[in-house]
Amino acid sequence: MGVLLIAACGQGATGDGDETTTESEAEQTEQEVANSENTDQSEGSDRASNGDSHSMDKEEAANVLGEYEEAFNNVINNKNDQGKQNEYETKDGLQQHFENFMTAEWATNIIDIYFEEKDDGLYVKAIDGPTFLQQDQEYSFTNHEDGTATVTQNRDNELTGNVEMKYELQEVDGNWVVHDVSSQETSDESNQSEENENTDENNNDSSNAENDAPAMSKDRAQTVLEEYEEAFKKVINYTDENGKQKEYTTKEGLEEHFRHFMSAHWAAHIVDTYFEERDDGLYVKETDGPIFLQEDQEFSYANNKGTNVIVTQERDNQLTGNVEMQYVLMVNNGRWIVHDVTRN
């Protein structure tokens, strides 16, 4: 209060402009400091809300996935001849290491799939490893509003055909890591369905609305049976000179693959009939293969109100003579597959 009176009195008595200028400068300085403090507080608040996070870009995402692959391969390769891990003795110890490159959830998933604990240590399972990003092939990148990122890449797998790989990245404690990896088979089934509907309008009632299955027609049935044949032959041909499968090491793994083209019942039958497990892997039996549809020969087609389809073809088999083959197709998860094959 006294300061204000002195300042007013001085200005009125002397008209001294220097004192007025000094006070104005002081007020301006105080305002600038206040503005600066507000700015700092605002920026600090923004950093705090982001948890010291930084946005991801396409190149950095590839680096994260490269480090993820390298971390996995370093552990897999650091084992003795029996597959025993040289560095980590327990899943818990490996989990702690992998969490530098993956979320806890994904690290647990990877370890459960590819490693097993035994009485004397941690062992690598004799199965195929994950599908990693192919760094020299094109891929897409997306940043999401929730702070995560996704890398997507189409991969042409020798056995499963074309698949779309998705790598989900997430920031944990300021470090970007892999949170999830998923794959989805890609195909042009929807386009084929539209073509079939246009060329075979009489079969429009064959679509199974409950399962959202592609509309079925005679041409489509032939395509399903061709895919079934191709899937089987690719696995048969992907073997070494001793008949050992190069991709799948167990019947269970092969059945899972075949269920993209066959029912669980028929996949189990095919695997049991034509493959055998040995101590060192999965082998093709020395026996004649299935009788597939002969595409260049006539066959009949019967649609049972969209619930299943029966394709019938007479075949002149060299060993059994003339036989009638019946291929039963069904819908599973919106996809037409082979459910059963019989011969009379």
C-alpha positions as CSV (number, residue, x, y, z in Angstrom):
1,M,0.0,0.0,0.0
2,G,2.8,2.4,0.9
3,V,4.7,1.6,-2.3
4,L,1.7,2.6,-4.3
5,L,1.5,6.0,-2.5
6,I,5.1,6.8,-3.0
7,A,5.0,6.0,-6.7
8,A,2.0,8.1,-7.2
9,C,3.4,11.0,-5.3
10,G,6.7,10.9,-7.2
11,Q,4.9,11.0,-10.6
12,G,2.7,13.9,-9.6
13,A,5.4,16.0,-8.0
14,T,8.3,15.7,-10.4
15,G,6.7,14.3,-13.6
16,D,9.8,12.1,-13.8
17,G,9.4,9.8,-16.9
18,D,12.3,7.6,-15.8
19,E,10.5,6.2,-12.8
20,T,7.4,5.5,-14.9
21,T,9.5,3.7,-17.6
22,T,11.3,1.6,-15.0
23,E,8.0,0.5,-13.3
24,S,6.5,-0.3,-16.8
25,E,9.5,-2.4,-17.7
26,A,9.3,-4.2,-14.4
27,E,5.6,-5.0,-15.0
28,Q,6.5,-6.2,-18.5
29,T,9.3,-8.4,-17.2
30,E,7.0,-9.9,-14.6
31,Q,4.4,-10.6,-17.3
32,E,7.0,-12.3,-19.5
33,V,8.1,-14.5,-16.7
34,A,4.6,-15.5,-16.0
35,N,3.9,-16.3,-19.6
36,S,7.1,-18.3,-19.8
37,E,6.2,-20.2,-16.6
38,N,2.7,-20.9,-18.1
39,T,4.3,-22.2,-21.3
40,D,6.7,-24.4,-19.4
41,Q,3.9,-25.8,-17.3
42,S,1.8,-26.4,-20.4
43,E,4.6,-28.3,-22.1
44,G,5.4,-30.2,-19.0
45,S,1.8,-31.2,-18.6
46,D,1.7,-32.4,-22.2
47,R,4.9,-34.5,-21.7
48,A,3.5,-35.9,-18.5
49,S,0.2,-36.9,-20.1
50,N,2.1,-38.6,-22.9
51,G,4.3,-40.5,-20.4
52,D,7.4,-39.4,-22.3
53,S,6.1,-41.2,-25.3
54,H,7.2,-40.6,-28.9
55,S,5.4,-41.3,-32.1
56,M,6.3,-44.2,-34.2
57,D,7.2,-44.1,-37.9
58,K,7.5,-46.8,-40.6
59,E,11.3,-47.1,-40.5
60,E,11.4,-47.3,-36.7
61,A,8.6,-49.9,-36.7
62,A,10.8,-52.0,-39.0
63,N,13.7,-51.6,-36.6
64,V,11.5,-52.8,-33.7
65,L,10.5,-55.9,-35.6
66,G,14.0,-56.5,-36.6
67,E,15.2,-56.4,-33.0
68,Y,12.3,-58.7,-32.1
69,E,13.4,-61.3,-34.7
70,E,17.0,-61.0,-33.7
71,A,16.2,-61.5,-30.0
72,F,14.1,-64.7,-30.7
73,N,16.7,-66.1,-33.1
74,N,19.6,-65.5,-30.7
75,V,17.9,-67.5,-28.0
76,I,16.8,-70.3,-30.4
77,N,20.3,-70.7,-31.8
78,N,22.0,-70.7,-28.4
79,K,21.3,-74.3,-27.6
80,N,23.1,-77.6,-27.5
81,D,22.6,-80.6,-29.8
82,Q,19.6,-81.8,-27.7
83,G,17.9,-78.4,-28.0
84,K,18.7,-77.4,-24.4
85,Q,19.0,-73.7,-23.9
86,N,22.5,-72.6,-22.9
87,E,21.7,-69.3,-21.2
88,Y,18.2,-69.6,-19.7
89,E,17.1,-72.4,-17.4
90,T,13.5,-71.5,-16.8
91,K,10.6,-69.9,-18.7
92,D,10.6,-67.1,-16.1
93,G,14.1,-66.1,-16.8
94,L,13.5,-66.1,-20.6
95,Q,10.3,-64.1,-20.0
96,Q,12.2,-61.3,-18.3
97,H,14.6,-61.1,-21.3
98,F,11.9,-61.2,-24.0
99,E,10.0,-58.4,-22.3
100,N,12.7,-56.0,-23.6
101,F,11.3,-56.7,-27.1
102,M,7.7,-57.8,-26.5
103,T,4.8,-57.1,-24.1
104,A,4.5,-59.5,-21.2
105,E,1.4,-61.1,-22.9
106,W,3.2,-61.8,-26.2
107,A,6.4,-63.0,-24.5
108,T,4.4,-65.5,-22.5
109,N,2.7,-66.7,-25.7
110,I,6.0,-67.1,-27.6
111,I,7.6,-69.0,-24.7
112,D,4.7,-71.4,-24.2
113,I,4.7,-72.2,-27.9
114,Y,8.4,-72.6,-28.6
115,F,9.9,-73.7,-25.3
116,E,9.4,-76.3,-22.7
117,E,10.8,-76.8,-19.2
118,K,12.3,-80.2,-18.3
119,D,13.9,-81.4,-15.1
120,D,17.4,-80.4,-16.3
121,G,16.6,-77.1,-18.0
122,L,14.8,-75.2,-20.7
123,Y,14.5,-76.8,-24.2
124,V,13.5,-75.5,-27.6
125,K,10.6,-77.4,-29.1
126,A,11.2,-79.0,-32.5
127,I,8.6,-76.9,-34.4
128,D,8.8,-74.1,-37.0
129,G,9.4,-70.6,-35.7
130,P,7.3,-67.4,-36.1
131,T,6.8,-65.6,-39.4
132,F,8.8,-62.4,-39.1
133,L,8.7,-59.2,-41.2
134,Q,10.4,-59.6,-44.5
135,Q,12.5,-56.4,-44.4
136,D,13.2,-56.3,-48.2
137,Q,9.5,-56.6,-49.1
138,E,6.9,-54.0,-49.2
139,Y,4.8,-53.4,-46.1
140,S,2.3,-50.9,-44.8
141,F,2.3,-48.9,-41.6
142,T,-0.5,-47.3,-39.5
143,N,-0.4,-45.2,-36.4
144,H,-3.5,-45.5,-34.2
145,E,-5.1,-42.9,-31.9
146,D,-4.7,-45.1,-28.9
147,G,-0.9,-44.8,-29.3
148,T,-0.3,-48.2,-30.9
149,A,0.9,-49.0,-34.4
150,T,0.3,-51.8,-36.9
151,V,2.6,-53.1,-39.6
152,T,1.0,-55.2,-42.3
153,Q,2.7,-57.3,-44.9
154,N,1.4,-59.9,-47.5
155,R,3.5,-63.0,-47.5
156,D,3.5,-65.8,-50.1
157,N,4.0,-69.0,-48.0
158,E,4.9,-72.1,-50.0
159,L,2.3,-74.3,-48.2
160,T,-0.5,-72.0,-47.0
161,G,-0.5,-69.7,-50.0
162,N,-0.9,-65.9,-49.6
163,V,-1.3,-64.7,-46.1
164,E,-1.6,-61.2,-44.6
165,M,0.7,-60.8,-41.5
166,K,-0.2,-58.1,-38.9
167,Y,2.4,-57.0,-36.3
168,E,0.9,-54.9,-33.5
169,L,3.3,-52.6,-31.7
170,Q,2.8,-50.9,-28.4
171,E,4.9,-48.6,-26.2
172,V,5.8,-49.8,-22.8
173,D,7.7,-47.5,-20.4
174,G,8.9,-45.4,-23.3
175,N,10.1,-48.4,-25.3
176,W,8.2,-49.7,-28.4
177,V,7.8,-53.5,-28.4
178,V,5.8,-56.2,-30.2
179,H,2.3,-56.8,-28.6
180,D,0.7,-59.3,-31.0
181,V,1.3,-61.0,-34.3
182,S,-1.6,-62.5,-36.4
183,S,-2.1,-63.9,-39.8
184,Q,-5.1,-64.1,-42.1
185,E,-5.4,-66.0,-45.4
186,T,-6.1,-63.7,-48.3
187,S,-8.2,-64.8,-51.3
188,D,-10.6,-63.4,-53.9
189,E,-13.5,-65.6,-52.7
190,S,-15.8,-62.6,-52.5
191,N,-15.2,-61.7,-56.1
192,Q,-15.6,-65.4,-57.2
193,S,-18.9,-65.5,-55.3
194,E,-20.2,-62.5,-57.2
195,E,-19.1,-64.1,-60.5
196,N,-20.8,-67.4,-59.6
197,E,-24.0,-65.6,-58.7
198,N,-24.0,-63.8,-62.0
199,T,-23.2,-66.8,-64.2
200,D,-25.5,-69.3,-62.3
201,E,-28.5,-67.4,-61.1
202,N,-30.4,-70.6,-60.5
203,N,-28.1,-71.3,-57.6
204,N,-28.7,-68.1,-55.7
205,D,-30.6,-70.0,-53.0
206,S,-27.5,-72.0,-52.3
207,S,-25.8,-69.3,-50.2
208,N,-25.8,-70.2,-46.5
209,A,-26.8,-67.0,-44.8
210,E,-26.3,-68.4,-41.3
211,N,-22.6,-68.9,-42.0
212,D,-22.2,-66.1,-44.6
213,A,-20.8,-68.7,-47.0
214,P,-19.9,-67.8,-50.6
215,A,-22.7,-68.7,-53.0
216,M,-22.1,-72.2,-54.3
217,S,-22.3,-73.3,-58.0
218,K,-20.9,-76.2,-60.0
219,D,-17.8,-74.1,-61.0
220,R,-17.3,-73.1,-57.4
221,A,-17.5,-76.7,-56.2
222,Q,-14.8,-77.6,-58.7
223,T,-12.6,-74.8,-57.4
224,V,-13.0,-76.0,-53.8
225,L,-11.9,-79.5,-54.8
226,E,-9.0,-78.1,-56.8
227,E,-7.8,-76.2,-53.7
228,Y,-8.1,-79.3,-51.6
229,E,-6.0,-81.3,-54.1
230,E,-3.4,-78.5,-54.3
231,A,-3.1,-78.2,-50.5
232,F,-2.4,-82.0,-50.2
233,K,0.1,-82.1,-53.1
234,K,2.1,-79.1,-51.8
235,V,2.6,-80.8,-48.5
236,I,3.5,-84.1,-50.1
237,N,6.0,-82.5,-52.5
238,Y,7.6,-80.3,-49.8
239,T,9.7,-83.2,-48.4
240,D,13.4,-84.3,-48.5
241,E,14.7,-87.3,-50.3
242,N,13.7,-89.5,-47.3
243,G,10.1,-88.3,-47.3
244,K,10.5,-86.1,-44.3
245,Q,8.2,-83.1,-44.2
246,K,10.2,-79.8,-44.2
247,E,7.4,-77.6,-42.8
248,Y,5.4,-79.6,-40.3
249,T,6.9,-81.8,-37.6
250,T,3.8,-83.2,-36.0
251,K,0.4,-84.5,-37.1
252,E,-1.4,-81.9,-35.0
253,G,0.4,-79.1,-36.9
254,L,-0.4,-80.6,-40.3
255,E,-4.1,-81.2,-39.3
256,E,-4.4,-77.5,-38.3
257,H,-3.2,-76.5,-41.8
258,F,-5.4,-79.0,-43.6
259,R,-8.5,-77.6,-41.7
260,H,-8.3,-74.6,-44.1
261,F,-9.4,-77.0,-46.8
262,M,-11.1,-79.9,-45.0
263,S,-13.3,-80.6,-42.0
264,A,-11.6,-81.7,-38.8
265,H,-12.9,-85.2,-39.4
266,W,-11.5,-85.5,-42.9
267,A,-8.2,-83.7,-42.1
268,A,-7.6,-86.2,-39.3
269,H,-8.3,-89.1,-41.7
270,I,-6.0,-87.7,-44.4
271,V,-3.1,-87.2,-42.0
272,D,-3.5,-90.6,-40.3
273,T,-3.7,-92.3,-43.7
274,Y,-0.8,-90.6,-45.5
275,F,1.6,-89.5,-42.8
276,E,3.5,-90.9,-39.8
277,E,5.4,-89.4,-36.9
278,R,8.9,-90.6,-36.1
279,D,11.3,-89.5,-33.5
280,D,12.9,-86.9,-35.7
281,G,9.8,-85.5,-37.5
282,L,6.8,-86.2,-39.8
283,Y,7.1,-88.5,-42.8
284,V,5.0,-89.2,-45.8
285,K,4.0,-92.9,-46.0
286,E,4.8,-94.9,-49.1
287,T,1.3,-95.4,-50.4
288,D,-1.0,-94.2,-53.2
289,G,-2.6,-90.8,-52.6
290,P,-6.2,-89.9,-52.6
291,I,-8.4,-89.9,-55.7
292,F,-9.0,-86.3,-56.7
293,L,-11.6,-84.8,-59.0
294,Q,-10.6,-85.1,-62.6
295,E,-11.2,-81.6,-63.8
296,D,-11.3,-82.4,-67.5
297,Q,-14.0,-85.1,-67.1
298,E,-17.7,-84.8,-66.6
299,F,-19.1,-84.7,-63.0
300,S,-22.5,-84.1,-61.5
301,Y,-23.3,-81.5,-58.9
302,A,-26.1,-81.6,-56.3
303,N,-26.9,-78.9,-53.8
304,N,-28.8,-79.9,-50.7
305,K,-30.4,-76.5,-49.9
306,G,-27.1,-74.9,-49.1
307,T,-26.2,-77.1,-46.2
308,N,-23.9,-79.3,-48.2
309,V,-23.0,-80.1,-51.7
310,I,-22.2,-83.5,-53.3
311,V,-20.0,-83.8,-56.4
312,T,-20.1,-87.2,-58.1
313,Q,-17.7,-88.5,-60.8
314,E,-17.1,-91.9,-62.3
315,R,-13.4,-92.7,-62.5
316,D,-11.6,-95.6,-64.2
317,N,-9.1,-96.5,-61.6
318,Q,-6.1,-98.6,-62.8
319,L,-6.2,-100.8,-59.6
320,T,-9.9,-100.9,-58.6
321,G,-11.5,-100.6,-62.0
322,N,-14.5,-98.3,-62.5
323,V,-15.5,-96.5,-59.3
324,E,-17.9,-93.7,-58.4
325,M,-16.4,-91.0,-56.4
326,Q,-18.5,-88.8,-54.1
327,Y,-17.0,-85.6,-52.7
328,V,-19.1,-84.0,-49.9
329,L,-18.6,-80.3,-49.4
330,M,-19.8,-78.3,-46.4
331,V,-19.5,-74.8,-44.9
332,N,-17.2,-74.0,-42.0
333,N,-16.7,-70.5,-40.7
334,G,-18.0,-69.0,-43.9
335,R,-15.8,-71.2,-46.1
336,W,-16.7,-74.2,-48.3
337,I,-14.4,-77.1,-47.5
338,V,-14.2,-80.9,-48.2
339,H,-16.1,-82.8,-45.5
340,D,-15.9,-86.4,-46.8
341,V,-14.8,-88.5,-49.8
342,T,-16.2,-91.9,-50.5
343,R,-16.0,-94.3,-53.4
344,N,-18.5,-97.0,-54.5
